[in-house]
Amino acid sequence: MAMNVQPIPTMSERINEIRGLTAEIVNREILPVENLLWASRTNPSVTDEDRKAAHDAREHIRSVVKQAGLWAPHLPPEYGGAGLDFLELAYMNEVLAYTVGGAALFGVVVSHGIGWDFGN
């Protein structure tokens, strides 16, 4: 089910833009394929073809996030990030929490060592 994210009247235009764009990417790119994205992590009967499809879908989503200028939002631009401030990042994370693994697809978290290698 898609999120219904509306602007918050008391927030800055920038925060509302970030929330809206994040929700748009989650709704359009992540939620329709969420089961595919993580099936290889939870279903032992997943085929190599399914794993490749999941990998390709994750790579596509990452490229959409990067094109939107939202990749690694916590990092400054000189390190390849979006350079969001604390409050902007907090409101982005509010939206990302709606989906499993969304934060990893936006470059917010590193998942190595916990069984969720989102890079593959």
Accessible surface in RSA format (square Angstrom, percent):
REM  Atomic radii and reference values for relative SASA: ProtOr
REM  Chains: A
REM  Algorithm: Lee & Richards
REM  Probe-radius: 1.40
REM  Slices: 20
REM RES _ NUM      All-atoms   Total-Side   Main-Chain    Non-polar    All polar
REM                ABS   REL    ABS   REL    ABS   REL    ABS   REL    ABS   REL
RES MET A   1   201.18 104.2 141.84  93.9  59.34 141.3 121.41 103.2  79.77 105.7
RES ALA A   2    65.34  60.1  45.69  70.5  19.66  44.7  46.09  64.9  19.26  51.0
RES MET A   3    24.05  12.5   9.22   6.1  14.83  35.3   8.52   7.2  15.53  20.6
RES ASN A   4   125.29  86.4  93.85  90.7  31.44  75.7  36.53  87.9  88.77  85.8
RES VAL A   5    37.46  24.7  13.35  12.1  24.11  58.1  15.03  13.1  22.43  60.8
RES GLN A   6   108.57  60.7 102.79  75.1   5.78  13.8  48.13 102.5  60.44  45.8
RES PRO A   7    94.20  68.7  79.52  72.5  14.68  53.4  81.41  67.2  12.79  79.5
RES ILE A   8    45.61  26.0  44.72  33.3   0.88   2.1  45.61  32.8   0.00   0.0
RES PRO A   9   130.30  95.0  92.86  84.7  37.44 136.1 104.17  86.0  26.13 162.4
RES THR A  10   121.69  86.6  87.36  88.6  34.33  81.8  83.36 112.0  38.33  58.0
RES MET A  11    48.71  25.2  35.33  23.4  13.39  31.9  35.39  30.1  13.32  17.6
RES SER A  12    60.17  50.8  43.46  58.0  16.71  38.5  51.69 110.1   8.48  11.9
RES GLU A  13   134.24  77.1 121.70  92.1  12.54  29.8  50.84  98.3  83.40  68.1
RES ARG A  14   107.88  45.3 104.61  53.3   3.26   7.8  44.45  60.7  63.43  38.4
RES ILE A  15     7.94   4.5   7.88   5.9   0.06   0.1   7.94   5.7   0.00   0.0
RES ASN A  16    27.92  19.3  19.74  19.1   8.17  19.7  10.98  26.4  16.93  16.4
RES GLU A  17    89.38  51.3  76.83  58.1  12.56  29.9  44.48  86.0  44.90  36.7
RES ILE A  18     1.22   0.7   0.01   0.0   1.20   2.9   1.22   0.9   0.00   0.0
RES ARG A  19    16.95   7.1  16.95   8.6   0.00   0.0   0.26   0.4  16.69  10.1
RES GLY A  20    31.34  38.6   0.00   N/A  31.34  38.6  26.10  71.6   5.24  11.7
RES LEU A  21    61.71  34.4  57.41  41.1   4.30  10.8  59.26  41.6   2.45   6.6
RES THR A  22     0.00   0.0   0.00   0.0   0.00   0.0   0.00   0.0   0.00   0.0
RES ALA A  23     5.15   4.7   5.15   7.9   0.00   0.0   5.15   7.3   0.00   0.0
RES GLU A  24    86.42  49.6  79.56  60.2   6.86  16.3  30.72  59.4  55.70  45.5
RES ILE A  25     1.30   0.7   1.30   1.0   0.00   0.0   1.30   0.9   0.00   0.0
RES VAL A  26     0.00   0.0   0.00   0.0   0.00   0.0   0.00   0.0   0.00   0.0
RES ASN A  27    39.07  26.9  29.09  28.1   9.98  24.0  14.35  34.5  24.73  23.9
RES ARG A  28   121.74  51.1 101.33  51.7  20.41  48.6  73.05  99.8  48.69  29.5
RES GLU A  29    29.60  17.0  23.96  18.1   5.64  13.4   1.67   3.2  27.93  22.8
RES ILE A  30     0.00   0.0   0.00   0.0   0.00   0.0   0.00   0.0   0.00   0.0
RES LEU A  31    33.70  18.8  17.25  12.3  16.44  41.3  17.52  12.3  16.17  43.5
RES PRO A  32    93.28  68.0  50.69  46.2  42.59 154.8  63.35  52.3  29.93 186.0
RES VAL A  33    48.27  31.8  44.63  40.4   3.64   8.8  48.27  41.9   0.00   0.0
RES GLU A  34    37.14  21.3  36.21  27.4   0.93   2.2   9.72  18.8  27.42  22.4
RES ASN A  35   135.48  93.4 125.24 121.0  10.24  24.7  38.85  93.5  96.64  93.4
RES LEU A  36    58.90  32.8  51.75  37.0   7.16  18.0  56.30  39.5   2.61   7.0
RES LEU A  37     0.00   0.0   0.00   0.0   0.00   0.0   0.00   0.0   0.00   0.0
RES TRP A  38    13.72   5.5  13.29   6.4   0.43   1.0  13.72   7.3   0.00   0.0
RES ALA A  39    27.63  25.4  23.33  36.0   4.30   9.8  27.32  38.5   0.30   0.8
RES SER A  40    24.23  20.5   2.91   3.9  21.32  49.1   1.77   3.8  22.47  31.5
RES ARG A  41    70.36  29.5  33.96  17.3  36.39  86.6  16.84  23.0  53.52  32.4
RES THR A  42   102.75  73.1  69.57  70.5  33.18  79.1  61.70  82.9  41.06  62.1
RES ASN A  43    64.44  44.4  60.71  58.7   3.74   9.0  12.98  31.2  51.47  49.7
RES PRO A  44   133.25  97.1  98.81  90.1  34.44 125.2 111.00  91.6  22.26 138.3
RES SER A  45    89.37  75.5  62.44  83.3  26.92  62.0  55.29 117.7  34.07  47.7
RES VAL A  46    14.40   9.5   5.03   4.6   9.38  22.6   6.93   6.0   7.47  20.3
RES THR A  47    73.90  52.6  67.20  68.1   6.70  16.0  71.34  95.8   2.56   3.9
RES ASP A  48   114.66  80.3 105.44 104.9   9.23  21.8  38.69  91.1  75.97  75.8
RES GLU A  49   146.16  83.9 136.28 103.1   9.88  23.5  51.78 100.2  94.38  77.1
RES ASP A  50    58.63  41.1  57.44  57.2   1.19   2.8   7.08  16.7  51.55  51.4
RES ARG A  51    99.62  41.8  96.51  49.2   3.11   7.4  46.90  64.1  52.73  32.0
RES LYS A  52   128.05  62.5 121.76  74.7   6.29  15.0 101.62  91.5  26.43  28.1
RES ALA A  53    42.64  39.2  34.26  52.9   8.38  19.1  39.75  56.0   2.89   7.7
RES ALA A  54     0.90   0.8   0.90   1.4   0.00   0.0   0.90   1.3   0.00   0.0
RES HIS A  55    61.66  33.7  61.66  42.9   0.00   0.0  37.76  38.9  23.90  27.8
RES ASP A  56    62.52  43.8  56.29  56.0   6.23  14.7  29.08  68.4  33.44  33.3
RES ALA A  57    18.74  17.2  11.24  17.3   7.51  17.1  18.19  25.6   0.56   1.5
RES ARG A  58     3.46   1.5   3.46   1.8   0.00   0.0   0.02   0.0   3.44   2.1
RES GLU A  59    75.26  43.2  70.88  53.6   4.38  10.4  28.80  55.7  46.45  37.9
RES HIS A  60    95.57  52.2  89.08  61.9   6.49  16.6  68.91  71.0  26.66  31.0
RES ILE A  61     1.37   0.8   1.37   1.0   0.00   0.0   1.37   1.0   0.00   0.0
RES ARG A  62    20.96   8.8  20.96  10.7   0.00   0.0  11.97  16.4   8.98   5.4
RES SER A  63    45.17  38.2  42.06  56.1   3.11   7.2  35.10  74.7  10.07  14.1
RES VAL A  64    19.99  13.2  19.12  17.3   0.87   2.1  19.13  16.6   0.85   2.3
RES VAL A  65     0.00   0.0   0.00   0.0   0.00   0.0   0.00   0.0   0.00   0.0
RES LYS A  66   106.99  52.2  90.48  55.5  16.52  39.3  44.53  40.1  62.46  66.5
RES GLN A  67   156.72  87.6 117.11  85.6  39.60  94.3  49.30 104.9 107.41  81.5
RES ALA A  68    34.23  31.5   6.91  10.7  27.32  62.1  18.72  26.4  15.51  41.1
RES GLY A  69    43.50  53.6   0.00   N/A  43.50  53.6  34.17  93.8   9.32  20.9
RES LEU A  70     4.45   2.5   4.45   3.2   0.00   0.0   4.45   3.1   0.00   0.0
RES TRP A  71    62.66  25.1  60.78  29.4   1.87   4.4  42.18  22.5  20.48  33.2
RES ALA A  72     5.11   4.7   5.11   7.9   0.00   0.0   5.11   7.2   0.00   0.0
RES PRO A  73     0.00   0.0   0.00   0.0   0.00   0.0   0.00   0.0   0.00   0.0
RES HIS A  74    80.55  44.0  55.75  38.8  24.79  63.4  40.42  41.7  40.13  46.7
RES LEU A  75    65.26  36.3  65.26  46.7   0.00   0.0  65.26  45.8   0.00   0.0
RES PRO A  76    48.85  35.6  46.63  42.5   2.22   8.1  48.33  39.9   0.51   3.2
RES PRO A  77    92.21  67.2  76.44  69.7  15.78  57.3  77.58  64.1  14.63  90.9
RES GLU A  78   137.38  78.9  96.62  73.1  40.76  97.0  59.86 115.8  77.52  63.3
RES TYR A  79   161.19  75.3 135.07  76.8  26.12  68.0  94.51  71.0  66.68  82.2
RES GLY A  80    53.31  65.7   0.00   N/A  53.31  65.7  37.57 103.1  15.74  35.3
RES GLY A  81    11.74  14.5   0.00   N/A  11.74  14.5   1.00   2.7  10.74  24.1
RES ALA A  82    24.19  22.2   0.68   1.1  23.50  53.5   7.91  11.1  16.28  43.1
RES GLY A  83    37.33  46.0   0.00   N/A  37.33  46.0   8.81  24.2  28.52  63.9
RES LEU A  84    15.70   8.7   1.22   0.9  14.47  36.4   1.30   0.9  14.40  38.7
RES ASP A  85    81.05  56.8  71.45  71.1   9.61  22.7  44.98 105.9  36.08  36.0
RES PHE A  86   172.24  86.2 160.84  99.6  11.40  29.7 164.98 100.0   7.26  20.8
RES LEU A  87    88.01  49.0  86.54  61.9   1.46   3.7  86.54  60.8   1.46   3.9
RES GLU A  88    25.16  14.4  24.99  18.9   0.17   0.4   1.50   2.9  23.67  19.3
RES LEU A  89    31.11  17.3  31.11  22.3   0.00   0.0  31.11  21.8   0.00   0.0
RES ALA A  90    41.02  37.7  27.04  41.7  13.98  31.8  33.57  47.3   7.45  19.7
RES TYR A  91    48.22  22.5  47.70  27.1   0.52   1.4  20.35  15.3  27.88  34.4
RES MET A  92     0.00   0.0   0.00   0.0   0.00   0.0   0.00   0.0   0.00   0.0
RES ASN A  93    53.20  36.7  49.58  47.9   3.63   8.7  24.51  59.0  28.69  27.7
RES GLU A  94    95.79  55.0  74.51  56.4  21.28  50.7  47.13  91.2  48.66  39.7
RES VAL A  95     4.09   2.7   1.65   1.5   2.45   5.9   4.09   3.6   0.00   0.0
RES LEU A  96     4.43   2.5   2.48   1.8   1.95   4.9   2.65   1.9   1.78   4.8
RES ALA A  97    86.30  79.4  48.42  74.7  37.88  86.2  60.22  84.8  26.09  69.1
RES TYR A  98   104.94  49.0  75.71  43.1  29.23  76.1  68.95  51.8  35.99  44.4
RES THR A  99     9.99   7.1   0.00   0.0   9.99  23.8   2.38   3.2   7.61  11.5
RES VAL A 100    84.52  55.6  77.47  70.1   7.05  17.0  83.77  72.8   0.75   2.0
RES GLY A 101    20.58  25.4   0.00   N/A  20.58  25.4  10.93  30.0   9.66  21.6
RES GLY A 102     0.21   0.3   0.00   N/A   0.21   0.3   0.00   0.0   0.21   0.5
RES ALA A 103    25.77  23.7  24.48  37.8   1.29   2.9  24.48  34.5   1.29   3.4
RES ALA A 104     7.32   6.7   2.03   3.1   5.29  12.0   2.03   2.9   5.29  14.0
RES LEU A 105     0.00   0.0   0.00   0.0   0.00   0.0   0.00   0.0   0.00   0.0
RES PHE A 106     0.00   0.0   0.00   0.0   0.00   0.0   0.00   0.0   0.00   0.0
RES GLY A 107    14.86  18.3   0.00   N/A  14.86  18.3   6.46  17.7   8.40  18.8
RES VAL A 108    29.53  19.4  15.25  13.8  14.28  34.4  15.46  13.4  14.06  38.1
RES VAL A 109    76.27  50.2  60.87  55.1  15.40  37.1  66.28  57.6   9.99  27.1
RES VAL A 110   127.51  83.9  99.38  90.0  28.14  67.8 103.06  89.5  24.45  66.3
RES SER A 111     7.95   6.7   4.90   6.5   3.04   7.0   1.34   2.9   6.61   9.3
RES HIS A 112   123.98  67.8 102.54  71.3  21.44  54.9  63.16  65.1  60.82  70.8
RES GLY A 113    82.96 102.3   0.00   N/A  82.96 102.3  41.88 114.9  41.08  92.0
RES ILE A 114   124.59  70.9  99.32  74.0  25.27  60.9 109.37  78.8  15.22  41.3
RES GLY A 115    64.43  79.5   0.00   N/A  64.43  79.5  42.70 117.2  21.73  48.7
RES TRP A 116    72.76  29.2  72.14  34.9   0.62   1.4  43.91  23.4  28.84  46.8
RES ASP A 117    44.60  31.2  42.47  42.3   2.13   5.0  27.03  63.6  17.57  17.5
RES PHE A 118    16.59   8.3  16.34  10.1   0.25   0.7  16.34   9.9   0.25   0.7
RES GLY A 119    42.84  52.8   0.00   N/A  42.84  52.8  26.81  73.6  16.04  35.9
RES ASN A 120    95.74  66.0  89.71  86.7   6.03  14.5  33.89  81.6  61.85  59.8
END  Absolute sums over single chains surface
CHAIN  1 A     6890.5       5298.7       1591.9       4151.9       2738.6
END  Absolute sums over all chains
TOTAL          6890.5       5298.7       1591.9       4151.9       2738.6
